[in-house]
Amino acid sequence: MTAASNRWADLRPRMISAAVMAGVGAVEIWAGGWTFSVLVVALTGLMLWELGAMTRPDVAARDDRPRRRPQGRLSAALGVLGALCLALTLVSPQEYASFLLLVPALAFALTARRDRRLSTLWAAGVMVAGFGLMALRNDSGTPAIVWLVLVVVVSDIMGYFAGRILGGPKFWPAISPKKTWSGTVAGWLGAAVVGAVFWQMGYASAGLILLSALVSFAGQMGDIAESWIKRRTGVKDSSNMIPGHGGFLDRFDAMTGAVVAVMLLSLLMPLPLPVGG
């Protein structure tokens, strides 16, 4: 197999998996309501389960063999805890939401982790992202979620192709060796185009163009942060559940960074988010 074919070897499984996920996501975004919330809660639980599995310590038994089962059950329990806490935010008074979102992060902080601080921060980010997706869908409607998904997806696609075609200097080689400056900047430009389209369609003001580029950057930082966890814990993928993409944490790391950025920015200033029914 040539170097050129190696470069594109993962494209077919990535495209097939992306098409399936896009189809499911499109249906749920359009439907909204409790079905969208169920999807977000389930994804959040799966991501926390993967995070727990990635960062679990190697606890040796007396015969020096790793005790995988107890740690595996703990990882699953962390995922269930996250999903349960996120689901409770839907039915609990608003003042309890912040506490519920921090409970899984506290669980990560209090259990043995291979990288406790980083995994605790990521657990909090995953919970905030899940809550943010549901809040955006409920408060701003379908256009806001479609815009956010398109910003992340277009940024990823532009970065993927620009990085492999143009190459060039690495963006942060110590943490994410595959990312290039050409791919990074292409992602910003692609996201800005998405914002411009929504502006021209009358869903938001021109400020969405800049916001889209900022959210693209936040998504890229989410991707890099997850790469940092994998590098520090010595794993290649968060799991093998999605062909061509690894695990759910691998696929939605950029979305996590993007939604967290939107949530934090919304606390500081009004955002020109797309609105509609």
N, C-alpha and C positions, 0 to 999 in steps of 0.2 A: 504493500500500500504506500503510495507516494505521500510526501509531506503535505501537498495540496489537499489530497483526499482526507488525510488525517485531520486537517484543519476544520473540515465540514462534517466529520464523522458523526457528531452528535446532533446534526441539524434535523434529520428525519424524526427521531423519537421526540425531540424537543417540540417540533411542529405538531405532531400528532397529539401529544399530551396537552400542549397549549390549546389546541382546537377543542379538545374535550372539556378542559377547564373553562375556556371562554364560553362554550355553549351552556354549561351548567350555571356559570356566573351570570350570563345574560338573562337567563330565565328567572333566576332568583332576584336579580336587581329589578327587573321589570315587575315581578310579582310583589316585591316588598313585603311589608307586614311581618307576620310571625315566621314565615318560611325563610325570609332573608335573615332574620335574627337567628333562627336555628342553624343555618349554614355558617354564620359568623361564629356562633358559640362552638360548633363542632370543630371548625378550623382552629380556633383559639386553643381548644383542648388538645388537638393533635400537635400543634406547634409547641405547646408547653411539654407535652410528653416527649417529643423529639429533643427539646432542650434539656430535659431531665436526663434522657438517655445519653446524650452527648457529653454531659458534664458529670456523670456519675463516677465516683472513685472506684479504683480496683481494690476491693476489699478481699484479702486473701484469707482462706480458711486455714485450719491447722495443717491440712495436707498440701497447702500452698497452691491450691486450685482456686481461681476466682469464683466468688459466690455471686453468680449472675442473677439468679432468680430473685433474691431479696431486693437487689438494686433495680431489677426490671419492674418489680411490683411497685416500688417507690416512684419510679419514673411515670408509670401509668397513673398512680395516685395523684401525682402533681398535675397531670393533664386533666384528670377528672375534677380536681379541686378548682383549677382555673376555669373550666367550662361551667361548673356549678356557680362560682362566684359571679361570672359574667352574666349568666342567666338570671341570677338574683337581682342584678341591677335593673332588670326590666320591670320587676314587680315591687322593688323596695323604694322607700322614700329617697328623694334625690340626695339628701344630705349623707346618706349611707353609701353612696356609689363610690366615693373616693376610697373609703375604707375597704370595701369589697374588692376593688381593683388592686389594692396593695397586698391583700392576703396571700396570693400565690407567690409574690416576690418575697414576702416574709418567710414563707415556707422554704423557698430556695435558700434564703440567707441562714436559716436555722438547721438545714440538713447538710450532710457532707457533700461537697461539690469539688470538682477538680479546678474550677475557677469560680469561686463563690461570688465575688463582687460583680464580675462581668455577667454571670448567669442571672444574678438577682436583678441587675439593671435591664437585661433583655426580657426577663419575665414581666417586669413592670411595663416595658414598652409594648410587649405583645398584648397585655391586658388593655392598655390605653388605646391601642390600635383597634382592637375588637370593639371596645365601647365607642370609639370615634366613628367607626364605619356605621354602626347602628344609629348613632346620633345624627350623622350627616344624612343618612337615608330618610330619617323621620323628620328632620328639621328643614332640609333643603330639597328633598325629593330626588327623583331619579337622575336629573342632569348633573348634580354634584358628584354622585357616585360614578356615573359614566365618565365624567371629566377626570376624576381621580384615577380610575382604572386605566383610561387611555394615556394619561401622562406617564404612569409607571410602565405600561406595556410598550408604548412608542419609544420611550427613553431606553428601555432595555433592548428593543429591536435595533434601534439606531446605533446604540453602543456596541451591540454584538457584531453587526455587519461592518461598521466603520472601523472597529478595532481589528477585525480580521483582514479587511481589505487594505486599510491605510497603515495599520500598525503604528510604529513610532514609539516615543518615550513612554515608559510605564507611569501610571498615575500614582500608585503607592505599592511598589514592588515587594516591600517587606511584609505586607499583609495580604495583598491580592495581586499575585504576579501576572495575571492575565489582563488586567484592566489597563488600558492605555489612555493617554490624554486625548487622542483623536476620538475614541469611543465615548469618553466622558463628555466632551464638548458637543459631540453629535447628539448625545442624549438630551442635553440642555436645549439645543436648537429644535429637536423634535418635539419636546414638551412645550416650548414656546409656540410652535405652530399649532399644537392642539389648543392652547389657550386662545390663540388668534381666531381659530375656527369658531370656538364657542362665543367669542366676542362678536364676530361678524354675524353669527346666527341670533344675536340678541339675548343670549342667556346671561351675560355678565358684562362688566365694563372692561376697558382696555387694560386695567390693572391686572386682569387674570393672566395676561401674557407673562409678566414678571413673576407672578405667583407660581405659575406653572413651572418656570425654570427653577425657582427656589425649591419647589416640591420635588422636582426631578433630582436636584442635588441631594436633598434629604433622603430620597429613595436610594440613591447611589451610596450614601453613607450607611444606610441600613444594610445594604448588600456587603459593604466592606466590613462593617461591625460583625456580621455573622461569619464572614470569612476569617476574621480575627479569632472568634471563638473556635472555629474548626481547626485553625492552625495551632492554637494554644492547647487544644484537647487532643490533637492528633487524629482527627477523623476527616474523611474526604467529603462525605455528604451527611446531612442530618438524618436521613434514612434512605431507603430505596423504594419508597412507595409510589413515586411518580417517575416513570421512565423518561430518561433524558434530562430530568430536573433534580433528581435526588429525592429530597423530602419536601414536606409542606413548608418547613422553615426556610429551606433553600429557595423555594418558589416565591414565598411571600415576605422575604426579608426586606425587599425594597418597598413593598406596600406598607409594611410596619413602619419603616422610617418616614415614609411620605405622610401617613395618617397622623403619626405622632407630631410631625412638624406642623400640620394643619391645626391640630388641637392646641399646640403651644402658641402658635401665632394668633389663633383666635382669642386667646386670653389677653393678648397685648394690644390688638387692634381689630377693627371690623375688616373682614376679608371679602374681596369681590368674588365670592363663590357663585357658580351657576345656580340658578333657582328655577323651579318649575314644579309641575304636578307629578 
